[in-house]
């Protein structure tokens, strides 16, 4: 090897290449923003007088993690508002709202969120709980999954929401036995109050993006797909923040934006999406994906199922959930988007929504041929066994959120009883998807759940969350450590069309993460205690835990 000296050489530890033919190396060299050599002692010949040498000291070097489904600007904004993500009980949640309101006496609205449904009886807090601590000002707090909002009486009054308010087509106003609104708004009903809440400013959105980016780099994340670029519910459009950061160089991650498909409209919005794609794609940001939310969530009975939900007594109801986009129209829309080179990014939780999304991909493939559009389906909570092989057949990527595949109160109290044992056993079939030959990518859906990829990887391998002591959830769907890391690296890189990332090979971009240990060397139940020491994007250090 007689080349010019490298700028950076990492050596003395295991290098997980994610290259199928060569799983491990011990030394890696970087020049500029690219990897120039991967191997063993021979790579050390590239060390020159100006080369920075990093001693891995037995710690694992992995490709940069990529989150294939995440909402960083929303997460960054929520961190600046009333953040309830750490509250475990109903009384603790209410106390946190009280403390936040007292600390912010000048705020006209109390907004924020992250409360967990299982902290409240039946997953349903009431307006009276909020009235007791914030009587005079309106309160609007989204739950952790962002498919429901909890409001106080003042907020209902300002929105003119009464027992006579009709149900919106794509949502539900929870009511008491007298028909009065309880203070809980599901799905599309969130907008009835959400549209009155103060909008964030461009400066706040930019600050939120940069705050989130620092957190994500600290977790080893070098690229992501923002799952909603556009205005949805009371969430503000993050596009301006990305555009500003991509232009001034403060965006240091590689980002794909999934443009929001407005489910109240049809094909007439497609020319606008084409224009937005062109306007927004600059620097490290590309807006080549379109996000279609096909159904809701299981906890509120809005995930679309092939057969009805059960009630608390185990009897069938008349509710099978909601398909937000007419499934026949969906095939037409996706075919048209696919022909224009857009990637389709579906939110599909229930088995009916999964089938409807796969049917739409199949329609696009039939009409347009198999092009490089890389459609993906996120969440995949319930998948009918007949649909598992279709991912491979259609070239649709399974985009998994591993942290959800665990026994926790939301699963055990609010989901399994209403799905029934047979259908509950079809949840989050990561192992079956991999065995069928599907490509698997991974994401967190932050702020819905933690953005820490190592916690996601731990849960995919163990089917229980780190340190929980819970029994494994459907242990037959466990996947290997290598498969879980692959989903967060090569799999998500594939979804993001970032073909020169996701594995460590000569010529690839130097997106690298140094871990604090080699998780392969310890027991599987300790994977989740692995931490990130250093993160590089294109050979440039963007996080150092020792700084």
N, C-alpha and C positions, 0 to 999 in steps of 0.2 A: 504494500500500500504506500504509494508515494503521492500524497495529495498535500495541498496546503494545510497548515494546522487548523484545527477546529476552533470555534469560538467557545464551545462548552463541551465538556466530556463528563458523563456520569458513569461511575464505575464502582466495582467492589460490592455489588449486590445483585439480587435477581432482577432481571428485566422481563416483565410479562409482555411479550410482543403482540399477543392476540392475532398472530399469524398462524394459521392452522397447521402449517408444515413445520413450524419451528417455534415451540411454545416459549422457550426461555433463552435469554442471553445474559451476559454479565456486564457489558459495557455498551454505551451509546454515545455517539458524537453528533453535535449540532453545529452547523455553520449558517449564519443568517437566521432565516425563519424555518429552515428545513433540517430534517435528520439526514446526516451524510453517511453514517455507518452504524450498523448494529451487529454486535458479535461478542468477541471475548478479548483476550490480551492483545491481539493484533490491532484492535481499534485504538489502543493506547499510544500507538505510533503517531496518532494525529494530535497528541498533546504537544503544543509548542510553548514558547515563552509567554505568550499572551493568553493562552487558553485558560478559561475558568474550569477547575476540576472539582467535581462534587463527589465526595466519598459516600456511597449509599450505605456502607457499613451493614450490609445484610438486609437492608429494608427494601421493600418492593417498589420498583418503578413501573407505573402503568400508563396507558394512554389517558389523556384528559377525559374526564367523564362528560357525557352530554345528556341533558335532560330533554326528553322528547315531548314533554307536555307540562307546561309551567306558566305561571302568571306573575312574573317578578315585579312589575310596576304596581299591580294591585297589592302584592305582599308588602312592598316598600311603603306604600301609602298607609296600609293598615297598621304597620309598625309605628307610624307617627300619630295614629288615632287611638281610640279605646281598644286596646289589644287584649282579647280574652282567651287567647290560645292556651295559656297555662292554667286556666281555671278548671278544676276537676269536679266541683260540686255546684249545685244551684245556688246555695247561699254564698259561696265564694265568688261566683260569677256576679251576683247582684251587688256584693260588697265592692267588687272591682269597678263596676259601673258607677257606684256611688262615689268612690274615691276619685275616679277620673273626672266626673262632673264637678266635684268640689274643687279639684285642682285647675279646672278650666272654666271659671265663672263667666267669662266673656263669650264663650262659644254659643252661638245661636242654636245649633243642633249638636246633639251628642251622637257621633257616628263611629263606626268601627266594626269589630266583629271577631269571629273565631270561637264563639261559644259552641260547646258540644251538646248534642241532643241528649246524650245519655245522662247528662247532669240533671235533667228535669224529668218529672213524672210523665211517662208516655212520650218523651221526646218533645214535649210541648209547653214551654214557658208561657206565662200570661202577661198581659199589659199591666195588671195590678201590681205584679212584682216590681216593675219598672216605675210605676206611678208612686210607689212608696218611697223611692229614693230620688227620682227626678220628676217631680210633679209638674213643674211649670214650663220646662223646655221640651221640645220634641226629641225623641230618641229613636234611632234606626240602626239596628245591629244585625249584621248577616251572620248566619251560622257557619260552622267550619267548612261545610261542603258548598256553601254559596248558592244553594238552591232554596233557601228560606230566609226570611227576615223577621225579627222580633221588634215590635214597636210599642210605644206607650200610648195612652189615651190622647195626649196632646197631639201626637203625630197623626193619629186617625182623624182627629177633629180638623187639623189643617188640610188633610187630604179629602175631607168631606166623605169619609168612609163610614157608612152606617149599615144597619141590618137590611136596608133596601138596595145597597150597592150590588149590581149583578156580578156573577163570577166572570172573570176574564177567560177567554177561550183557552189560554195556555197556562192557567194557574188556578190557585184555590185560596179563598179567604177562609181561614178556620173560624168557626162560629160556636158559640155555646148553645145550650138547649133552648134559649130564648131567641136564637138567631142573631145575637149580637156578635160582632167581631171580637175574637179573643186576644188579638195582638200578634197573631202569627200569620204570616203571608207566605204562601208557597209559590215557587217558580214565577210565572208571569205576573202574579198578583203583587210581587215585591215592588214592581214599578209604580203602583198606585201611590206609594209613599216615597219610594226611592227617587222618583223624578223631582221631588221637592228639596232633596238634600243638597247642600252646597257643592258645586263642582270644584274639583281640584284645579289649581292653576298650572300652566305649563312649567313654571319653575319648580312647583311641588312634585310634578310628575318626573321631571328630570332628576331631582334629588332622590326620589323614590327608586328610580332605575339604578342610579349609581350606588345607593345604599344596598339594594338587592344584589347588584353585581359583586360588591365587596364580599357579601355573605356567601354567594355562590362560588366565587373563586376560592374562598377559604374552605369550602367543601370539595374542592378539586374539579369544579365544573368549568369547562372551557368553552362550551357551546350549548345552545338550547333552542327549542322551538316554543315561541310564545303562543299559547293556544287560543288567545282572543286578541286580535288587533282590530279594533273597531269599538263602537259603543254598544254595550249589551247591558240590559237592566240598568242599575245605577252605577255600573263600572265605567270609568272614563277611558277614552281611547288613548292607549299608550304611544300611538304612532309618532306624535310630535317629539316625545322624549327620545325615541330611538333615532329619529332623523337628526336631531340636534347632536346627540352623542356620537352617531356614526360619522357626522360631518366634522366635528371638532376633535375626533380621536379619543374621546373619553370612553367610548364603547370599546372594551378590550376583549369581549367574548364574540364568538361567531354566532349570529342569531338569524333564525328563520322566523318570520312572522306569519301566522295563520290568520288570514283576513276573515272577519266574522260574516257568516251568511245570515242575513236578516230573514228569520223564518216567517215574517208577516208578508214577505214579498216573494216574487218568483224570478224567472230568467231575466227580467228587465234590469236587475241589479248587476248582471254579469259585465256589461261594458264599464260600469263604475269600478268593479274589482280589477279589471284589466288596467284601467287608468291608475288605480292605487298601486298596483304591483310596480308599474313603471316609475311612479312618483317616489315610492318609498325605498326602492332597492338601491342602496348606496353604501360604500365602505363595507363594513363587516355585517351589514343588515340586508337581508333579502326577504321580500314578501311574496313568496311563490306558492303559498299553501292557502287553502280555504277551509275554515272550520265550520262544520255542520253539526249542530247539537241535535241529534236524532231523538233522544229521550231524556228523561230526568234521572232520579235516583231512587233506589229501592226503599230507603227509609221512609220516604213520603208517599210511596205507592205510585210514583210517576215514571219509574223505569219501565220500558215497554216489554211485556212478557207474552209468550205464545199462549199461555193459559192463565186464568185469573189468579190474583193474590188470594191468600187465605185471610180469614179474620182471626181475632185473638183466640177463638175457640177451635181453630183449625178447619173451619168450613169455607168453601169457595165463596168469594164475593162476586160482584158484577164488574169489578175493576181489573183491567189488564194493563194499566199504565197508559202513557201518552206517547204517540209518535208525533213529534213536533212538526215534521215535514211529511206531507202525504207520500207514502212509499212509492207510488207509481210516478208521481212528479219527480221524486228524488232521483230516480233512474235517469230521467231526462236531464235534470240539472247537472248531475255528476258526469254524464256523457259529454255535455257541452263544455263543462269546466276542464275535463280531461283532454278534450280536443284542443283546448287553448294552452295546454301544457301546465295547468295547475295541478298541484297535489291535493287530493281530498284528505282532510283530517277529520274523522268522525268521532263525536262523543257517542258511544254505543255501550250502554250498561246492561240492559236486559236482553234475553235471547231473541226476542222479536226485533229489537233495534239492530242487534248484530246481524241478523239475517237480512234485514232491509238494507243495511249498509253494504253487505257483501253482494246482494242482488244488484245494487246500483253500480258497484265496481264491475260486476260481471257484464252488465249492460254496456258500460263504457269500453271494456275490453273487446266485446263482440263488435261494437260499432267502430272503434278506433284502432283496433289491433292492440298488441301488448307493447305499449310505449313506456318510456322511463319516467312515469309520473309518480311512482312509489306511494300509492294510497296507504293510509294507515288508520286503524280503528283503535281508539283509546278506551281504557277502563275494563271492558270485557268481563263484567262481574258474573253474568250467567251466559254460558255458551252452550247451545244444543250440540250434542255429540256429532250430529250430521254436518254441522258447519265447521268443525275443527279442520278437516282436510282442505276446505275451500281456501284458507289463507295461502297455503302453498300453491294450490292450483291457480289462483288468481294473481299471485304476487302481491298480496295485501299484507302489510306488516302488522303484527300484533303488538300494540303499544301498551305495556303493562305498568300498573302502579303497585309495586309489590307490597308496600306498607299496608295496603288494605286487606291483604290475604292473611288475616290473623284473627284469632278469637279475642275480640275486645267487646266492650258492652254494646257498641253500636251494631256489631255483627250478631251477638248472641241474644240481645234483647229486642232490637228493632228490625232485624232482617230475617234471621233463620225461621222464627215462628210464622212469619207472613209469607215466606217462600214455600215452606214445608220441606221435610227431610230429603225427599228425592231430588228436588230442584236445588236445594241448598248444597247438595253434593256436587253440583256442576259449576261451582263458583271458582273464579280465578284459575282456570286450568292451564297453568304455565307449563307443567311437565308434558301434558298431552299435546299442547301446541308445538313445543320443541320436538317431541318424538314424531310428530306428523310432518316435520320438515319445514315448518313456518319460520320466517325471519321474525325475531323478537327484539323490540326496542323497549326502553324503559324510561319512565319519568315519575315525577313526584306529585304534580298538580298543586305544588306550593302556591298559595298559603293553605290549601285544604289539608295537606300533610307535610311533614318535614322534608326539606330539600336535600337532606344528607344522603348521598348515594350509598354510603356504606351501611346505613340503616336499612335502606331498600334492599341491598344485596343480601344482608343478613337475613331479612325476612323472606326473601325468595328462596334462600337455601334452607332455612329452618322452619318456615311457615309459622313463625311466632316472632313478635317484635323483641328487640334487644332488651334483656334484663326483665322481661315480663313474667317469666315463670309459667306462662300459659301453656296448655297442651298444644301440640302442633295442629294447625287447621288443614284438614285434608292432606295428610303427609305424603300421599301418593303423587301429589302435584309439586313436590319439592324439585328444585333444579340444582345443578352443580354450581360450585363457586365460579368456575370458569364460564359457564353459561350465563350466570348472573352478571359477571363483569362484562362479558361480551355484549349483553343487552344494553348496558349503560355506556358502552364505547362504540364498538363496530356497528351494533344494531341501530343505535340512535344516529350515528354518523351516516348510515345508509338512508334513514328517514330524512335527514337534513340535507341530503345530496352533497355532503362534505366528504367526497371520496378520497381526498388525500389526508384524512384524519381517521381516528378510530382504531388504528393499529400502528405499531412502532416498526417502521421499515424504512430503508434508505429511500430518500425522495419525498417522504411524507412530511407534512407540516409538524413542527416540533411542539405539539400540544401534549404536555407531560405532567404527571403527578407523582410526587415522592410520598409514599405512605410512611407511617412511623414504625412499621413492622412488616413481616411477610405473613399475611393472614392464612396462607396455605400451611404454615408451619404450626399453627395452633388448632385447637378444637373448633368445630363449626359454630358452637354456641358462643364463641368469643369474637367472631368476625365483626360484630357491631361495635366493639370497643376500638377498632382500628381508627386512627385519625390521619388527617392530611397534614404533612409538614410543609410542602412547597408545591406551587402550581405555576406552570409556564404555558403561555399561549404564543405560538410562533417563536419559540426560543426566548421569549421575554418573560421575566419573573413577574407574575401578577399577585402572588401571595407567598408570604414566608411567615410561618408561625413563630419564628424566632425574632422577627422584627418588632 
